[in-house]
Amino acid sequence: MPDTPGPTDADGALRLLDVDGSPPGTFGEFEPSGPPLLDRDGRVRLSFSRVDSYRTCPRKFRYAYVDRLPTEPSPHLSFGSSIHGALERFYDRKLPRCPTVDELLGFLYEAWDSTGFRELSRDEQLSWYRHGQDVLRRFHQRAAPGYRLPAATEAWFELPVDGQAVVVGSIDRVDADDDGRLHLVDYKTNRKVKDRGRVAGSLQLSLYALACQHLYGQLPATVSLDFVVPGVEVTARLDELDLDGARAAVLAAAERIRARAFAPTPNRLCSWCDFRAICPAWEGDGPQVLGPAVEHANELRRRLTREVRELRELEAGIAQAADDLDGSD
Ligand code: SF4
């Protein structure tokens, strides 16, 4: 690892790096997104989404958190933040009385984040809002019978990792059972449910388990993802998590970020990437760094075309031969 973390600006953020020789401001005026990348002690300030972004594509990470280019608001992000806001209000009560369905829908109204819907028609916006109401009605059916106040909602943490990094974030809900054991819950608003194995392998939940230990002095007994759209909660036990692996993933990302390793890594999410228009991997006709794979695919396509042509010729020859045989009878 280099001795120095690289050049920093007055905020402690790594300066725009001359990876393509592009000077700061190349991409126009913009508001920085998110907090600086290094804290006062020179530790890389990460979150689960920062680590995840770096592991998916270091160049995307650079655009978002080093260059701090703005990203487009999206309906899905705003929907997620609205549902999270409503559920936080649902559990953040002074008395252990379960709010009614109407109260929960009122929390959605208060928490509704319209930023990602601005480009949509009024009917489309209403459709998203009604979808949110349906999701919360279903959530209420599941949650009301066993409702109890959690130990915490949106529990903010700053988890130091070996003096090299700090992972910050907030845990959606921390429940405590009658034996004093803790259970972490994170809400997901995507439609697809992950199976138990993937929940146990979730880097996010392992980091939250470590954060729980840092906050409360004890590891959680279980961690869960609550997929609120389909209405399914998937839980994993503590012994199924890879806490050492989570620490190692954070340290590896922090080390690579300090070394300013920001190579573009085309992946299946490129189509949804906010930075594709400026990404060098997508200059010209396509992802240059995928050259060998594209070439191989082209070769397979050529071979397939050749073989289909041969097959057609063979079939035509067989048909002709059959006709000839019929005619000779
Ligand atoms: S377009 Fe793909 S390769 Fe380029 S920054 Fe985005 S995710 Fe990375």
Boltz pocket constraint, residues with backbone or C-beta under 6 A from the ligand:
constraints:
  - pocket:
      binder: B
      contacts: [[A, 56], [A, 57], [A, 58], [A, 59], [A, 60], [A, 264], [A, 265], [A, 266], [A, 267], [A, 269], [A, 270], [A, 273], [A, 274], [A, 275], [A, 276], [A, 279], [A, 280], [A, 281], [A, 282]]
      max_distance: 6.0
